[in-house]
Amino acid sequence: MTEVIRLTDELMVLADHGVNAGLLQKDGRGFLIDCHRGCTRDLIRSLGVAELTGILLTQHRRDLIDGLSSWLEERVPVYCSAAVADILEKAGDRWTDPDFRWRRFARMTPDLAMPIENVAVTFRVSPGDTLNTNGLLLHIIDAEGSCPGALAGLVESGHSRFLFSSTAAMAGGKLRDLWTLQKGFGQITDYHGILGAAPELQRTWQRFKAAQPDLLVPAFGPLEKDPSVCLERLRNRLTGLQKNIVYASALNHYFPDLYQSWQADWPRFPKAETLPLPPFIRRLEGPAFLLVSQDGYAFLIDCGLPQIAEILHQEIQSGLIKGLEGVWISHMHYDHTEGLACLATLFDCPVYASRLTADTLCHPDRYFIPCQYPEPFAVTGLADQTVFTWRGFTLTAFEFPGQTLYHGGLLVEGQGRRVLFAGDSFSATGLDDYCPQNRVLPGPGRGMRLCLDRIRSYQPDCLINQHQTQAFRFSADQWQALKKNLLERELLTEQITGQAAGWAWDDAWCRVVPFEQTAAPGSLVQVTVEMTNHDQVPRLFRLDPLVPAGLQLLDDKIQTAVVPALTSGSSLSPYNPDYCLFWQFRLQDSLNDGETLALLFRENGQPQREMTAVGLIHNRC
């Protein structure tokens, strides 16, 4: 039920499941700031508003606009920034756009939080504009940083100043999440831009302070009665998190001057010792490496470039190697896998990966993650810590969820050496965890902390990152410094979000699996929803499917689940796997060939977790 919080005779907050909208009303006419599902016609009418004259959308998130449809039917004007309008007006089309779906690299926004339908925008507004909302003035303020084109609104009423801060600032000096701050800067695009929007957000808080509000009304959670203290806490907390990221970033290797614009004198992790490659390993081209046996046979590590197959074929023809007998794929990004299509036409050899990585390659439609290649590959998934031998080498394959959850490590032991192929997970300057949309999960036994534990356990002589020409190794002190950095990051994240760190970084903690599937009219379709619990205690979740026309639900609508503490992030993990719920649907016979249905699942059990998961069902006759 929506709670009505009256601020003045002319201004109120409508709070529903922890989501806030503002209502300005005067003389029977009203204006909304954001429009969550609780902003119903019945509620607005009951508050004395006979006519709604407009709605300002502060950003593109579904949970801030999912009450909009009924008002669009009444032709209520919708206002937002130009950047948000560009997202909303094409939102429905983007879900099936290959440029959005596959090879996502340069831009992380639009994202999983956008609506599933195109949203018609009436007016595009800019920071500095003032809207006359039935006699009340709404001043538009730039809230850039929380998402592209984000806006805030300042209203003066009853001798007080009320700032509707959207997701740019929450009570107590908090932010709702951190994955939304992913943005490129300097020499990098969004993929590498962890906290890239932080400087913009810091400037937004300066604008908020200059507006001298008496009360902050955030898009989520309680209201803030001391905006000045709140904004100062945010500044300090985000600065601390920025310093933590800068300290141990692999980007200090690839782009040494990147973070100069943030703060040149922030401390950096001491660069690890670099080493030449062992004599039985050589770089082929791009991120592809060859493990070569003493009798001249080869085992390929990653295959990102189409020309890799021809290079290997020529090396066999010239006698440089005798043959290719196997392939290891470190992770699912297309720059490590795309060449497999050509390789399969010239070579008949097994392709291996960790179990989680293999599933993303065999069934790419199941996932929505950055840098995916759209075509499936035949890959054998190896269970965690599988040991096998090849021509005098002992190989150990294991889950190594560093740069992405779907990432494996390969330990090679032979000729007196122990070498760890670490994929993209580490560099000599630290951690390659700069894209949270890869699902780099914090916490014990997860993500980079698990990778560091495995380095300590296996004690390799050196690590190889396939984007680098030299091997490297961490000293015991450096290993400890990286572990300390990750623990500090979790603490800083919890301070700035008020919740377990995983919720802040994981945009896909609740996800539909498969993300997309194809079915014929009249057929049965099973849909799974997988849930990751980032808390250290079990949590109850209630999932409610929002069934589109053309799809008939055959099961109970709402299902509940108690998800164990700190699940692994995947239902395929052998250790504390994610929890799954299942629904069955039937496609109606009347659907047009090629029509796509977007299926939403809303989580109703945890107010701070409300974010719907999306799945696509393509109809094919």
Secondary structure as UniProt FT lines:
FT   STRAND          3..6
FT   STRAND          11..16
FT   TURN            17..18
FT   STRAND          19..26
FT   TURN            27..28
FT   STRAND          29..33
FT   TURN            37..38
FT   HELIX           41..46
FT   TURN            47..48
FT   STRAND          51..56
FT   HELIX           62..65
FT   TURN            66..67
FT   HELIX           69..73
FT   TURN            74..75
FT   STRAND          78..80
FT   HELIX           82..88
FT   TURN            89..90
FT   HELIX           91..94
FT   TURN            95..96
FT   HELIX           98..101
FT   TURN            112..113
FT   STRAND          123..124
FT   TURN            127..128
FT   STRAND          130..133
FT   TURN            134..135
FT   STRAND          136..142
FT   TURN            144..145
FT   TURN            148..149
FT   STRAND          151..157
FT   TURN            158..159
FT   STRAND          160..166
FT   TURN            171..173
FT   HELIX           179..181
FT   TURN            186..187
FT   HELIX           190..192
FT   TURN            194..197
FT   HELIX           198..211
FT   STRAND          215..218
FT   HELIX           227..247
FT   HELIX           251..254
FT   TURN            256..257
FT   HELIX           258..261
FT   TURN            264..265
FT   STRAND          273..275
FT   TURN            279..280
FT   STRAND          281..285
FT   TURN            286..287
FT   STRAND          288..292
FT   TURN            294..295
FT   STRAND          297..301
FT   TURN            306..307
FT   HELIX           308..318
FT   STRAND          323..328
FT   HELIX           334..336
FT   TURN            337..339
FT   HELIX           340..346
FT   STRAND          351..354
FT   HELIX           355..362
FT   HELIX           364..366
FT   TURN            370..371
FT   STRAND          380..382
FT   TURN            384..385
FT   STRAND          386..390
FT   TURN            391..392
FT   STRAND          393..399
FT   STRAND          407..414
FT   TURN            415..416
FT   STRAND          417..421
FT   TURN            423..424
FT   STRAND          426..427
FT   TURN            428..429
FT   STRAND          430..431
FT   HELIX           436..438
FT   TURN            444..445
FT   HELIX           447..458
FT   STRAND          462..464
FT   TURN            466..467
FT   STRAND          471..473
FT   HELIX           476..497
FT   HELIX           501..505
FT   TURN            507..508
FT   STRAND          510..513
FT   STRAND          516..519
FT   TURN            521..522
FT   STRAND          524..531
FT   STRAND          539..546
FT   TURN            549..550
FT   STRAND          551..553
FT   STRAND          559..563
FT   TURN            565..566
FT   TURN            571..572
FT   STRAND          579..587
FT   TURN            589..590
FT   TURN            593..594
FT   STRAND          596..603
FT   HELIX           607..609
FT   STRAND          613..619
//
